[in-house]
Amino acid sequence: MQDNMLDSFNQQTRQFFEPMRKLNSLMLGNMEKMTEYQLEAMKRYSQMGAERMRRAAEIQDARDLQAFGAKQAEMMSELSRQMMEDAQALGEMSQQFRTELEQLFGEVSQQITERTQEAGEAAKTTAATAESPATKTEAPAKATSQASRKS
């Protein structure tokens, strides 16, 4: 009997913490994905900046400066395009996370509803058993006041 109670308690505890475990897993996975993407983006931007600094250090005359200026405009255009792509990718990741989060909350809500209904049915069954005619007595109540105890 005690083993059954412990097994039941363990099962209920697992069921109670399962939604939180799923939520934590989902949030951790999203955080890892976003962090990895942002680190890669930062690496790309750093490489672009370092490359531009190298090219600037190599300028020796007016012709090199003119070529550097033209390349700088191309690089700024490339940087702008890359930033737009990164923003779009991060937006898509956020949307995917939101969808997964909504799905998880929907599942948890459904589970809670089902458990509540099961608990309600169990309570009704318990109440019906407790109120069975065999346990009820229809005897009148006894008076216990001081006035009814006169000797």
N, C-alpha and C positions, 0 to 999 in steps of 0.2 A: 504494500500500500504506500509506504513511504517512497519507494522507488518510483511508483507511478506519479506521485505528487511532484517529486524532483524532476522527472522527465517532462511533466506538464509545465512546470515552472520554467524549465530551460527552453522548451518550445515557445512558450509565450514570450519569454525574454528575447529570443531570436526574432520572432515575428515583430516585436516592438521596435527593435533596433535595425531591422532590415531596411526600412525606408531611409533611415539616416545614413546607413552604410552606402546605399546606392547613391544618395545625394552627394556624400563626400567623395565617392569614386568619380562621379560625373564632374564635380567641380575641380577635383585634382587633375583629371584628364584634360579638361578645358584649359586650366591654368598652365599645364605642361605644354600643350599645343601652342597657346598664345605666346608663352615665354620663348619657346624655341623659334617661332616665326619672327618675333621681335629681335631676338639675338642675331638671326640670319640677316634681317634687314639692317640692323646696326652695323654688321660686318660689311655688307655691300656698301653702305653709305661711307663708312670709314675708308674702305678701299678706294672709293671714288675720290674722296677728299685727299687721301695720301698721294694718289696718282696725279691730281691737279697740282699739289705742292711740289712733287718731283719735276713736273713739266715747268712750273714757274721758276724753279731753281736752275733750269737748263737754259733760260732766256739769256742770250748774249748780244743780240742786236735788235733793230727795229723790225726786221722781217720776222724774227722769232716771236717778238711781242705781238705782232699782227696775227700770226698763226695761233698763238696762245689765246688771244681774244676771240678768234673765230671758233676755236675748239671749246672755249669756255661757254659760249652761247649754246653749242651743241650739248655740252655736258649739263647745262642747266635745264635744257629741254628734256634730256634723258632722266635727270633727277626728278623733274616734275612728273614725268610719265611713271617712273618707278614708284614715287610716293602715292600716286593715284591708284596704281595696282595694289600696293600694300594696304592702303585704306580699304579698298574693295575686298581684298582677301580677309582682312580683319573683320569687316562687316559681315561677310559670309560666315566666318567662324562664329561670330556672336549670334547670328541668326540660327545657325545649327544648334548651338548651345541652348538657346531659348526654346527651340522646338523640342529638344531632348528633355529639358527641364519641365516643360508643360506636359509632356508625355509621362514623365515620372510622377508628377503631382497628380495627374489623372489616375494613374495606376494606384497610387497610395490612397487617393480619395475613394476609389472603388473598393479597395480592401477594407478601409475603415467602415464604409457603409455596410459591406457584407458582414463584418465582425459585429457591428452594432445590431444588425438584424438578428444574427445568431444569438447574441447575448440577450436581446429582447425576447426571442422565442424561448430560450432557456429559462429566463426569469418567469415567463408566463407558465411554463411547465412546472417549475418549482412552486409557484404560487398556487397553481391548481392542485398540486399534490398536497400542499400544506392545508388547504381549505377543504379537503375531502370530508364527507359526513362522518366518517369514523372518528376523526379527531375533534370534531365539534361537539360540544355539550350544550344543550338548551336549558340548563337549570337556571332558575332565577337567581339573581345576585342576592347575597346576604347583606343585611344591614349591619354596619359595624360602628355606628355612631354611639356616643355615650348615652343618648336618650333611649336607645333600644336595649341597653344593658341593665336596666333597672332590676334590682333584686327583690 
